[in-house]
């Protein structure tokens, strides 16, 4: 059984001296310590292996088990000497344990909810003690008083790790050894929802979609009078996710396939411009009747229709190799399992959810939580290896006293949506939607999800996406043979524990790009106003290299061009400081 990653968040430590507490020795290391390496496909927190081999707790190690437990293993004979106990949480590649800067030891499930916690926060704990005898696992404060007794027995002084001298004022230090994402992957990853099939202007779509940096749109199946608009979109370089409508029978499905084939065969639209096919949209919201069965009263018709669509697509030679995304639902009732809707096998290539985290006040890790709630609700047997996409997500900007947010809050949270989805392994994510349609129904929230206002002027989210996409733009596709693996060892000191970061590599000019964002609330839903941003903290970037050509920090929310006027830039350097609060920061490191 492969073991997993355990992280201890440590700050700068004092050297062992006459001032050391009278409770034994501690591991003196000023960085994050990895006790055991492993595969962590849903986390960026893969560290430099040099920290793995250098740390042993007197012949003991901590590890996370598949069933969501923490255990102590005696290295010499691989014997379990202590276990927290079974939590029945699937931790097969997705849990993490941290000894946090606030003194709390927590095992986190994929949605960043604590499954196991010692509740020793607010600076209560400073040391971890491990022993082969009861009480096995303990936490002590800085003056060596037991603050979490572990299992029964008297405190036993053994190998320990020190969290901090003063946990309440301890900045987190995160040195990471990342799996690097090709910069071009960002453009390939996110798309926008459009409505050419409802009469939207092709010229607007082909000018606004590239502005935000995407080359993929999600739209319905065209009718005869809409072929020219779809042709114009493809000629402008856009790929299309074709969303199927709910038919009454298999003939209706075949008719939609025939319309796509007409577009391909008669309008010179290349097959390569079809990004994917998608099953029916939120059927228990909008409904249809298939073979006399209404999904509003029975899910059987939904499953049957989707299976028929899948077989028709797979039996069409011209569609060979094109991915099929599953149907979506607003929510599934208790009879969904009986209708076979909770397992997409045999009806799609990818699981698919609509994730709208705007319901209720957005909290810590709001987007991460809603992604997992969606997957658990519709695909309860999903694993980290389940191919998955999100074909609708976003926030609306109508302040209706319900779930609307300001344009500024939308921009901050929507960037977090995209970055967290990428981090959590979703193949694609589509933002809903390209622009507002508020002339149709000014007080309807559905008409205010746009990245652009109804007059086509960009909202702050459109500008943020524009600048982020320009920085991540690369002429080398992520699937190119040139896109070989690159790694960068770096440390970010002073980040809050809610921060995340991801490393990209821009191949066309050999530049590493680090994107840092903060999963914190930015909107007070009950008061319908923006929260005051937290006081900025000073973050230090340290690179494991003595000479980089330049390090540049960009603010993608800047009102002026952040590329020509960056926040900071240093040349021939290996470190840099920047301020960080509640908005994403982008750092370019050029050789």
C-alpha positions, 0 to 999 in steps of 0.5 A, a space after each residue: 500500500 502506497 503511503 501518502 504525504 504528511 506536511 508539518 508547517 514549520 516556521 523559523 526555529 531557534 538553534 538548540 542552545 541553553 535556552 531550549 525547553 527542558 523537554 528533550 530535543 526537537 528537529 531543527 529545520 526552518 522549512 516545511 518537513 515531509 515525513 513521507 512522500 506519496 502521490 498527491 494528485 489533488 494537491 500541489 503540495 509535493 515537496 523537494 525530495 531532499 526534505 524526505 530523506 533527512 527527517 526521521 523521528 527516532 525510527 518512527 514516521 507518521 503516515 495517512 492511510 487509505 481509510 482516513 486515519 493517521 498512524 505511527 509506523 516503526 520504520 525498522 520493521 514497518 510495524 504499526 504502533 499507533 493509529 487514530 482509528 478508522 474514519 471511513 474517509 477515502 484518502 486514496 490520493 487526496 488527503 493531507 495532514 498539517 501541523 499548522 502555524 496556529 498549533 493545530 494538527 489536522 487531517 484534511 479531506 479533499 474539500 479542505 474540511 478537517 476530518 481529524 483535528 486536535 483542536 489545539 489552535 490559537 497557538 496552543 501547541 508547539 511540538 509533536 512527540 512520537 513514541 513507541 509506547 503509550 501515549 504514542 502521539 502528543 502535542 505540547 506547548 512551548 513550555 512543554 506542557 501537554 496540550 493534547 494527551 493523545 492516547 491514555 498514559 503518561 507523557 513520554 519524551 521522545 523524538 519531536 518536531 517543533 512547530 514554532 517558538 510563538 505559534 500565534 505569530 508564526 508565518 507559514 513557510 511553504 517550499 514546494 516541488 511542484 508538478 509543473 503545468 504547461 502554460 498553454 494548458 490554462 487556455 485549453 482548460 477554461 471556456 465560456 458559455 455562449 448562446 449562438 443557438 439563441 441568436 447571439 451575434 457571432 461577431 460579438 462572440 468572436 471578439 469577446 471570447 478571445 479577449 478573456 483568453 479562451 478558445 472554447 465556447 459551449 453552445 447548443 446545436 445549430 438550426 439551419 439559420 444559425 450555421 453561418 454564425 457557427 462557421 464564423 466562430 470556428 473560422 475565428 479560431 474557436 472550438 465548440 462544446 456542442 450541448 444536446 437538447 432533450 429530445 422526445 425519442 431517438 429520432 430527435 437525437 439523430 436529428 441533432 447529430 445530423 445538424 452537426 454533420 451538415 455543419 461539418 460537411 456543407 460549411 467546411 467546419 473541420 471535425 477538429 473544431 469540435 471540442 466535445 459533445 455534452 449531454 442534456 442540460 439540467 434536465 430536472 430543471 428544464 425537463 423533457 419527455 423521452 419515450 413517454 417518460 418525463 424526467 421531472 417524475 422519473 430519472 429513467 428517461 434521463 439515463 435512457 436518453 443519454 445512453 442512446 445519445 452516447 451510442 449514436 455518437 460512438 457509432 458515427 465514424 466522423 466523430 471518432 475520438 471526440 469526448 462525450 461529457 455526461 448530462 447534468 442535473 440541478 440535483 438528484 433525488 433518492 431514485 437517481 440510483 435506481 435509474 442508474 444516474 449516479 454512475 456515468 459508465 456506458 453513457 459518457 466519457 467524463 463525469 460532469 457537474 454544474 457548480 454554483 458556489 454563490 448559494 449562501 455566503 461564500 466561506 473559506 475554500 468555497 469553490 473547492 467545497 462546492 466542487 466536491 459537493 457536486 461530485 459527491 452528489 451526482 457521482 458518489 463513487 468517484 475517485 481522484 482518477 474519475 475524468 471530470 469536467 464542470 460545464 457551468 459555474 459562476 457568480 451573478 452581479 445583480 444585487 437582489 438581496 439573495 445571492 448576487 455579488 458585486 463585480 469586484 467580488 465576482 472577479 476575485 471569486 471567479 479567478 479562484 474558481 478557475 484555479 481551484 478547479 485546475 488544481 483539483 483535476 477537472 479537465 475543463 471548466 466553462 464559466 457562465 456566461 460570456 456577457 449579460 443579457 439584462 435587456 431581456 429581464 433586468 431583474 432576473 439573476 440568470 441574465 447577470 452572470 456575464 464576464 461583460 456587461 449588457 453594453 459589452 464593456 468588460 467587468 473586472 473579471 474580464 480584465 483579470 482573465 485578460 491579463 492572466 491569460 496574456 501572461 500564461 499565453 504560450 505558442 507551444 500547446 500542452 500536448 506538444 512534444 516540446 512540452 517536456 517536464 520542467 521543475 522549479 524549487 521555490 519557497 514562499 514565506 509568510 503566506 496565510 494557511 488559506 493560500 494556494 499556489 500553482 507553477 506553470 511553465 511558458 515554453 516559448 521563452 523558458 519562463 516559470 510562472 507562479 500563481 498565488 491565490 487566497 481561499 477566503 471570503 470576500 463577500 458578506 451575503 447577508 449584508 450584500 457588500 464586500 468584506 474589507 480585505 485582510 491586512 496585506 502580509 509580506 511574502 518572500 519568494 526564495 528560489 533554489 538558484 543563484 541567478 535568474 534573469 528576472 523575477 516579476 510580480 503582476 497584479 492582474 486586478 490592476 486598473 492599468 496594464 499590469 504587464 507593462 507596469 508590474 508591481 515589482 521586478 528585480 533582475 539577476 536575483 534569487 528572491 523577492 518580496 511582495 504584498 498579498 491579501 485577497 487577490 491572486 498574484 502572478 509571478 514570472 521567473 525568467 532564466 
